[in-house]
Amino acid sequence: MKAYQQILLTTDLTKLSEEVARKAVNLAGHFNAQITLLHVIQRHPEDFQGSVDTFEELMETNRTKINTFVKAIPIKNTTPMLRLSEDSIENEIIEVAKEIKANLIIIGSYHGDEVTDDNQLNINIVKEQAMCDVLVVHPDQSKTA
């Protein structure tokens, strides 16, 4: 088996996703792998209606959140990445995985394999379209409740 060297860790920056990230960091440590931490913000055109200030505020708020998230885990050998997407979150994950040449995508699932907690990400789409392995991690919700 070829060792995982590029891991794409998707996150919604919630407390539950912190446990998923800790598991990913543990796995990455075994392979001495690089982690790209991806948070996708789905943009709907009506959300901004041309307001550059609102867009900039959203990006800055999420930059702060992702940096805080990285420090809380902590995640070494990581590249935090924010994406604003008018496309689907699934397509953005697949695109980033291709860009970084990921050989493993890690996704947290809080309610089974199909749709994540926020009902925006369909994990099955990522699993079907990914050109690499996809690991779905189920956090222990009793620890974070």
FENHU-V353038 format. One record per residue. N is the residue number from 1. RES is the residue in one letter. SS is DSSP state (2 for helix, 1 for strand, 0 for the rest). PHI is phi in degrees with one decimal (none if undefined). Layout:
N/RES/SS/PHI + N/RES/SS/PHI
This chain:
1/M/0/none + 2/K/0/-75.6 + 3/A/0/-68.7 + 4/Y/0/-73.9 + 5/Q/0/-114.8 + 6/Q/1/-123.1 + 7/I/1/-109.7 + 8/L/1/-100.8 + 9/L/1/-105.5 + 10/T/1/-90.7 + 11/T/0/-148.3 + 12/D/0/-106.9 + 13/L/0/66.5 + 14/T/0/-92.4 + 15/K/2/-61.0 + 16/L/2/-62.5 + 17/S/2/-72.4 + 18/E/2/-64.1 + 19/E/2/-66.3 + 20/V/2/-60.5 + 21/A/2/-63.5 + 22/R/2/-61.6 + 23/K/2/-65.1 + 24/A/2/-65.4 + 25/V/2/-62.8 + 26/N/2/-60.3 + 27/L/2/-62.8 + 28/A/2/-60.2 + 29/G/2/-61.8 + 30/H/2/-66.9 + 31/F/2/-106.5 + 32/N/0/52.8 + 33/A/0/-93.0 + 34/Q/1/-85.7 + 35/I/1/-110.9 + 36/T/1/-104.8 + 37/L/1/-94.9 + 38/L/1/-112.3 + 39/H/1/-121.5 + 40/V/1/-103.7 + 41/I/1/-104.7 + 42/Q/1/-82.3 + 43/R/0/-104.3 + 44/H/0/-109.3 + 45/P/2/-50.0 + 46/E/2/-72.3 + 47/D/2/-66.5 + 48/F/2/-113.8 + 49/Q/0/46.4 + 50/G/0/84.6 + 51/S/0/-82.6 + 52/V/2/-68.1 + 53/D/2/-60.8 + 54/T/2/-62.9 + 55/F/2/-61.9 + 56/E/2/-62.6 + 57/E/2/-62.8 + 58/L/2/-60.7 + 59/M/2/-65.6 + 60/E/2/-64.6 + 61/T/2/-59.2 + 62/N/2/-73.6 + 63/R/2/-62.4 + 64/T/2/-62.4 + 65/K/2/-61.8 + 66/I/2/-70.0 + 67/N/2/-66.8 + 68/T/2/-64.1 + 69/F/2/-60.1 + 70/V/2/-61.1 + 71/K/2/-69.4 + 72/A/2/-70.2 + 73/I/2/-73.8 + 74/P/0/-77.8 + 75/I/0/-114.6 + 76/K/0/-95.4 + 77/N/0/52.7 + 78/T/1/-124.4 + 79/T/1/-123.1 + 80/P/1/-72.6 + 81/M/1/-140.4 + 82/L/1/-109.3 + 83/R/1/-131.1 + 84/L/1/-102.1 + 85/S/1/-129.1 + 86/E/0/-90.3 + 87/D/0/-87.5 + 88/S/0/-78.5 + 89/I/2/-61.5 + 90/E/2/-58.3 + 91/N/2/-63.2 + 92/E/2/-65.6 + 93/I/2/-62.2 + 94/I/2/-61.6 + 95/E/2/-63.2 + 96/V/2/-63.9 + 97/A/2/-57.5 + 98/K/2/-66.3 + 99/E/2/-58.9 + 100/I/2/-92.0 + 101/K/0/58.3 + 102/A/0/-64.6 + 103/N/0/-112.4 + 104/L/1/-155.8 + 105/I/1/-110.8 + 106/I/1/-113.8 + 107/I/1/-128.3 + 108/G/1/-84.2 + 109/S/0/-128.0 + 110/Y/0/-106.0 + 111/H/0/-141.7 + 112/G/0/96.2 + 113/D/0/-87.9 + 114/E/0/-86.0 + 115/V/1/-125.0 + 116/T/0/-73.0 + 117/D/0/-56.0 + 118/D/0/-83.9 + 119/N/0/58.4 + 120/Q/0/-110.4 + 121/L/0/-110.1 + 122/N/1/-94.8 + 123/I/2/-62.7 + 124/N/2/-60.5 + 125/I/2/-63.5 + 126/V/2/-62.7 + 127/K/2/-61.2 + 128/E/2/-73.6 + 129/Q/2/-98.4 + 130/A/0/-67.1 + 131/M/0/-94.2 + 132/C/0/-141.9 + 133/D/1/-67.4 + 134/V/1/-126.8 + 135/L/1/-111.2 + 136/V/1/-100.0 + 137/V/1/-107.7 + 138/H/0/-106.1 + 139/P/0/-72.0 + 140/D/0/-79.6 + 141/Q/2/-67.1 + 142/S/2/-68.4 + 143/K/2/-75.0 + 144/T/2/-105.2 + 145/A/0/-79.2
